[in-house]
Amino acid sequence: MRCVLLAALLLALSACSRPGSDLPPIEQVADGAYRLGAGDRIRVRFGTLEILENDYIVSDVGTISVPLLGQVSAQGLTPEELEREVARQIETAQLEADPSVSVQVEQYRPFFILGEVQRPGLYPYIPQMTLQTAVAVSGGYTFRAEEDYAVITRSIGGNVIEGTAGPSTLIMPGDAIRIFESWF
């Protein structure tokens, strides 16, 4: 009889586990240059080809449309890698020998936060943003919020991963953050 009661108690306690707490920690963002993705707004300067100078938005398929060059792949590239790729395409199109190209991120793609925060929604990303900063931007936790961890859904190289994050975990543009309700 004791074994049955103990098994029932363990089963009841396992049903009370906190949502998402069984997930592994989210992969930490590797130190290094920012990688471009769909929704980023970038400023491209072309040196002497000023007619091409413009703000470009990385499309949902990861390209920018540059006059005279067509579609240029930007997805997953650093701004410096995109500079080299655009310069290579300018040379290939014989528009200019030894072109000077510079790329700056004007506006990062947003992150999303939902659940037990004051104002869930979409917010602009700020470099080096932590989970704690993201919560603050969304108005802070509600009185019911689980403040020890959150679950982040992130796309890395076309793969969607999910994991837990603590207050000091760095978030990335495009992350979807879920803040759960605390049970105690």
VENVEN-V888537 format. One record per residue. N is the residue number from 0. RES is the residue in three letters. PHI is phi as a letter, one per 40 degrees, with the letter a starting at -180 (NA if undefined). D_CENTER is the distance of its C-alpha to the mean C-alpha in Angstrom with 2 decimals. Layout:
# VENVEN-V888537
N;RES;PHI;D_CENTER
N;RES;PHI;D_CENTER
This chain:
# VENVEN-V888537
0;MET;NA;52.29
1;ARG;c;50.30
2;CYS;c;48.12
3;VAL;c;47.39
4;LEU;c;46.53
5;LEU;c;44.31
6;ALA;c;42.49
7;ALA;c;42.08
8;LEU;c;40.75
9;LEU;c;38.19
10;LEU;c;37.11
11;ALA;c;36.78
12;LEU;c;34.74
13;SER;c;32.35
14;ALA;c;31.79
15;CYS;c;30.75
16;SER;c;27.77
17;ARG;c;24.73
18;PRO;d;22.12
19;GLY;g;19.34
20;SER;c;21.14
21;ASP;c;22.23
22;LEU;c;18.80
23;PRO;c;18.19
24;PRO;c;15.95
25;ILE;c;12.30
26;GLU;c;12.17
27;GLN;c;11.85
28;VAL;c;9.83
29;ALA;c;12.71
30;ASP;c;14.27
31;GLY;i;14.45
32;ALA;c;13.48
33;TYR;c;10.22
34;ARG;b;9.66
35;LEU;c;9.90
36;GLY;a;8.69
37;ALA;d;10.26
38;GLY;h;10.62
39;ASP;c;10.56
40;ARG;b;14.07
41;ILE;b;15.94
42;ARG;b;19.53
43;VAL;b;21.70
44;ARG;b;25.12
45;PHE;b;27.82
46;GLY;g;30.64
47;THR;c;33.83
48;LEU;c;32.27
49;GLU;c;31.42
50;ILE;c;31.83
51;LEU;c;28.47
52;GLU;c;26.61
53;ASN;a;24.09
54;ASP;c;20.63
55;TYR;b;18.77
56;ILE;b;15.84
57;VAL;c;14.10
58;SER;c;15.42
59;ASP;c;14.23
60;VAL;c;15.99
61;GLY;g;14.33
62;THR;b;17.39
63;ILE;b;18.91
64;SER;b;22.53
65;VAL;b;24.72
66;PRO;d;28.38
67;LEU;g;30.85
68;LEU;b;28.23
69;GLY;g;26.65
70;GLN;c;23.27
71;VAL;b;21.45
72;SER;c;18.62
73;ALA;b;15.54
74;GLN;d;12.84
75;GLY;g;11.83
76;LEU;c;14.21
77;THR;c;14.19
78;PRO;d;15.93
79;GLU;c;19.07
80;GLU;c;19.06
81;LEU;c;18.79
82;GLU;d;21.67
83;ARG;c;23.74
84;GLU;c;23.11
85;VAL;c;24.14
86;ALA;c;27.09
87;ARG;c;28.14
88;GLN;c;28.17
89;ILE;c;30.17
90;GLU;c;32.66
91;THR;c;32.88
92;ALA;c;33.63
93;GLN;f;36.18
94;LEU;c;35.04
95;GLU;a;35.30
96;ALA;c;36.15
97;ASP;f;33.90
98;PRO;c;31.36
99;SER;b;29.32
100;VAL;b;25.69
101;SER;b;23.04
102;VAL;b;19.39
103;GLN;b;17.49
104;VAL;c;14.13
105;GLU;c;15.56
106;GLN;a;12.70
107;TYR;c;8.94
108;ARG;c;7.33
109;PRO;c;7.31
110;PHE;b;6.11
111;PHE;b;8.99
112;ILE;b;11.60
113;LEU;a;14.82
114;GLY;h;17.98
115;GLU;c;20.13
116;VAL;b;18.95
117;GLN;c;21.17
118;ARG;b;19.12
119;PRO;c;16.48
120;GLY;i;14.42
121;LEU;b;11.81
122;TYR;b;11.31
123;PRO;c;10.48
124;TYR;c;8.05
125;ILE;b;10.46
126;PRO;d;10.36
127;GLN;g;11.28
128;MET;c;10.37
129;THR;b;11.59
130;LEU;d;11.95
131;GLN;c;15.32
132;THR;c;14.25
133;ALA;c;11.96
134;VAL;c;15.10
135;ALA;c;17.30
136;VAL;c;15.62
137;SER;c;16.22
138;GLY;g;19.83
139;GLY;g;20.01
140;TYR;c;20.94
141;THR;c;23.69
142;PHE;c;26.86
143;ARG;c;26.11
144;ALA;c;22.65
145;GLU;c;22.03
146;GLU;c;20.99
147;ASP;c;21.03
148;TYR;a;17.89
149;ALA;a;15.14
150;VAL;b;13.49
151;ILE;b;9.79
152;THR;b;9.01
153;ARG;b;6.44
154;SER;b;7.35
155;ILE;b;8.79
156;GLY;f;11.53
157;GLY;g;12.22
158;ASN;b;12.63
159;VAL;c;11.23
160;ILE;b;11.66
161;GLU;b;12.38
162;GLY;a;13.60
163;THR;c;14.89
164;ALA;a;13.79
165;GLY;c;16.23
166;PRO;d;16.32
167;SER;c;15.63
168;THR;c;12.60
169;LEU;c;9.83
170;ILE;b;6.47
171;MET;b;3.23
172;PRO;d;2.57
173;GLY;g;3.28
174;ASP;c;4.14
175;ALA;b;7.87
176;ILE;b;10.14
177;ARG;b;13.84
178;ILE;b;16.59
179;PHE;c;19.86
180;GLU;c;23.40
181;SER;c;25.47
182;TRP;c;28.69
183;PHE;b;30.68
